[in-house]
């Protein structure tokens, strides 16, 4: 029998959540268990696999906004802005083609014919023998005016036409003998292709730039020789292989071949 004055030991918790039978029990009321979410009548409770599948479907896929998935009631789409629209699972996702700078775009149809015709309008126009010889070496391309014009047109599609323009300007400078004319042309070449503020600046290393800056006080017709050689090497190693594999060169060669067969 327990000692007088002591509280009786508390019985186990009541399943209903009430206090124990002892009125002086210090234990607080047991918090009620959380109630489960009720489902609709006749509907089975979702399984874990089904819940995971639903969550996967609910995740939106972000794609660049195109004409296919754009809201017809929204504002007109700007080609420069990057807007994302959710696309539901199962819908067709249109492909987005990116145009990379430094690679020539593919030309088809009338644009090819216009380019070929522009080369034929040059004086002198390229012959089949000249165009075939361009594949032998880069020197063959740069040796004739027709080859330089064709290569310049290709560089224009790659946004690097300034390399050819700079090389040709240096060739013109070497032909001058008048000191005043040399100074004027040298300053023009410097401002157009050497200055870091020019939009047509060519890629040169720091050593060549220092030599040019040091000699600009009294420029000669050979002040840009090192820079010209650097740009020539750059075009030879970087642009010339792509020119040989481009559609522009292949279309020109095919056009001249067909013309020679017809003759």
C-alpha positions in Angstrom: 0.0 0.0 0.0 1.5 3.4 -1.0 2.5 5.8 1.8 -0.1 8.3 3.0 0.0 11.7 1.3 1.8 10.5 -1.8 0.2 10.7 -5.2 -0.8 7.5 -6.8 1.2 6.4 -9.8 -0.4 7.6 -13.0 -2.0 4.9 -15.2 -1.1 4.7 -18.9 -2.3 7.4 -21.3 -5.9 7.2 -22.3 -6.2 6.5 -26.0 -8.8 9.3 -26.2 -6.1 11.8 -25.2 -7.6 12.8 -21.8 -5.7 13.1 -18.6 -5.1 10.1 -16.5 -7.5 9.1 -13.7 -5.5 11.0 -11.1 -7.0 14.5 -10.8 -3.7 15.9 -9.3 -1.6 14.5 -12.1 0.9 17.2 -13.3 1.1 15.8 -16.8 -0.5 18.0 -19.4 -3.1 17.0 -21.8 -1.8 14.8 -24.6 -1.8 16.7 -27.9 -4.3 15.1 -30.4 -2.8 13.2 -33.3 -2.9 15.1 -36.7 -5.9 14.3 -38.8 -5.3 12.7 -42.2 -6.5 14.5 -45.3 -9.9 13.1 -46.3 -10.3 11.8 -49.8 -13.3 11.9 -52.0 -15.9 9.3 -51.6 -15.0 6.3 -53.7 -11.6 7.5 -54.6 -8.6 5.6 -53.5 -5.7 7.2 -51.6 -2.8 8.2 -53.9 0.1 5.9 -53.8 3.7 7.1 -53.3 4.6 6.3 -57.0 1.6 8.2 -58.3 2.4 11.2 -56.1 6.0 11.2 -57.5 4.6 11.0 -61.0 2.3 13.9 -60.4 5.1 16.0 -59.0 7.2 15.3 -62.1 4.4 16.4 -64.4 3.9 19.6 -62.4 7.5 20.7 -62.9 7.5 23.1 -65.9 10.0 23.0 -68.7 11.5 26.4 -69.5 12.1 27.1 -73.1 12.9 30.2 -75.1 9.8 32.0 -76.2 8.9 31.2 -79.9 6.0 31.9 -82.1 4.6 28.5 -81.4 4.3 28.7 -77.6 3.7 32.4 -77.3 0.6 33.8 -75.8 -1.4 35.3 -78.8 -2.8 38.0 -76.5 0.6 39.2 -75.2 2.8 42.0 -76.5 4.8 41.6 -79.7 7.9 39.5 -79.2 11.3 41.3 -79.4 14.1 39.3 -81.0 16.6 40.7 -78.4 14.7 39.9 -75.2 14.9 36.5 -73.5 11.5 35.5 -72.3 10.7 32.1 -70.8 7.4 30.3 -71.0 6.4 27.1 -69.3 5.6 24.2 -71.6 3.5 21.3 -70.4 4.8 17.8 -70.6 3.8 16.1 -73.8 3.6 19.3 -75.9 5.9 19.7 -78.9 9.0 21.6 -78.0 10.2 23.7 -81.0 13.9 23.7 -81.7 15.8 26.9 -81.2 18.7 27.5 -83.5 21.5 29.8 -82.3 23.7 31.7 -84.7 27.3 31.9 -83.4 29.6 34.7 -84.2 32.6 33.7 -86.1 30.9 31.1 -88.3 29.6 31.8 -91.7 25.8 31.4 -92.0 24.5 28.9 -94.5 23.4 30.6 -97.7 20.8 29.3 -100.1 18.8 30.3 -103.1 19.0 33.9 -104.5 21.6 34.9 -101.9 24.1 32.4 -103.3 23.5 33.6 -106.8 23.9 37.2 -105.8 27.3 36.4 -104.2 28.5 34.5 -107.3 27.3 37.2 -109.6 29.1 39.9 -107.5 32.4 38.0 -107.9 31.9 37.7 -111.7 31.4 41.5 -111.8 34.9 42.1 -110.5 37.5 43.0 -113.0 39.1 40.7 -113.8 36.5 38.0 -113.1 37.8 34.7 -111.7 38.5 31.8 -114.1 38.0 28.1 -113.4 41.8 27.5 -113.3 42.3 30.3 -110.7 39.4 29.1 -108.5 40.8 25.5 -108.7 44.3 26.7 -107.8 43.0 28.4 -104.6 42.7 25.0 -103.0 46.4 24.4 -103.4 47.6 27.1 -101.0 46.6 30.3 -99.3 49.3 32.1 -101.3 47.4 31.3 -104.5 44.3 33.0 -103.1 46.2 36.1 -102.1 48.2 36.3 -105.3 45.4 37.4 -107.7 42.8 40.2 -107.3 40.0 37.8 -107.9 41.2 35.5 -105.1 41.5 38.4 -102.7 38.0 39.7 -103.6 36.5 36.2 -103.1 38.2 35.7 -99.8 37.2 39.2 -98.7 33.5 38.4 -99.4 33.8 35.2 -97.3 35.4 37.1 -94.4 32.5 39.5 -94.6 30.1 36.7 -93.7 32.3 35.9 -90.7 32.4 39.5 -89.6 36.2 39.6 -89.9 36.6 41.6 -93.1 38.9 44.1 -91.4 41.7 41.6 -91.6 41.8 41.7 -95.4 41.2 45.4 -95.5 44.2 46.0 -93.2 46.4 43.7 -95.2 45.4 45.5 -98.5 46.0 48.9 -96.9 49.5 47.9 -95.9 50.2 46.7 -99.4 49.2 50.1 -100.7 51.3 51.9 -98.2 54.4 50.0 -99.4 54.0 51.4 -102.9 54.2 55.0 -101.7 57.4 57.1 -101.9 56.3 60.5 -100.8 57.0 61.1 -97.1 53.9 63.3 -96.6 51.6 60.7 -98.2 53.2 57.9 -96.2 52.6 59.8 -92.9 48.9 60.5 -93.9 48.2 56.9 -94.9 50.1 55.5 -91.9 48.0 57.6 -89.5 44.8 56.6 -91.3 45.7 52.9 -91.0 46.6 53.3 -87.3 43.3 55.0 -86.5 41.2 52.5 -88.5 42.9 49.1 -87.6 45.4 49.6 -84.8 43.7 51.9 -82.3 41.8 50.2 -79.5 39.0 52.8 -80.0 38.4 51.6 -83.6 35.5 49.3 -84.3 37.6 47.6 -87.0 40.6 47.0 -84.7 42.6 43.9 -85.7 44.0 41.3 -83.3 47.7 42.0 -82.6 50.0 41.1 -79.7 51.4 43.7 -77.3 55.0 43.5 -78.7 53.9 44.5 -82.2 51.7 47.3 -80.9 54.6 48.8 -78.9 56.8 48.8 -81.9 54.2 50.6 -84.0 53.5 53.2 -81.3 57.2 53.9 -80.9 57.6 54.4 -84.7 54.5 56.5 -85.3 56.5 59.7 -84.7 58.3 59.1 -88.0 56.5 56.4 -89.9 57.9 54.7 -92.9 56.2 52.5 -95.6 57.2 49.4 -93.7 56.0 50.4 -90.2 53.2 47.8 -90.3 55.2 44.9 -91.7 55.2 42.9 -88.5 51.5 43.5 -88.0 50.7 42.6 -91.6 52.6 39.3 -91.3 50.6 38.5 -88.1 47.3 39.1 -89.7 48.3 37.2 -92.8 49.2 34.2 -90.6 45.9 34.5 -88.7 43.9 34.4 -92.0 46.0 31.5 -93.3 45.5 29.3 -90.2 42.0 30.3 -89.1 39.9 31.6 -92.0 41.4 29.9 -95.0 40.4 26.3 -94.1 36.8 27.4 -93.5 36.8 29.2 -96.8 37.8 26.0 -98.6 35.0 24.1 -97.0 32.4 26.8 -97.3 29.4 26.7 -99.6 30.5 30.0 -101.1 33.7 28.5 -102.6 32.0 25.3 -103.6 29.1 27.1 -105.4 31.5 29.3 -107.3 33.6 26.4 -108.4 30.5 24.5 -109.5 29.1 27.5 -111.4 32.4 28.0 -113.3 32.7 24.2 -114.0 29.1 24.1 -115.5 29.9 27.2 -117.6 33.0 25.6 -119.0 31.1 22.4 -119.9 28.5 24.3 -121.7 31.1 26.2 -123.7 
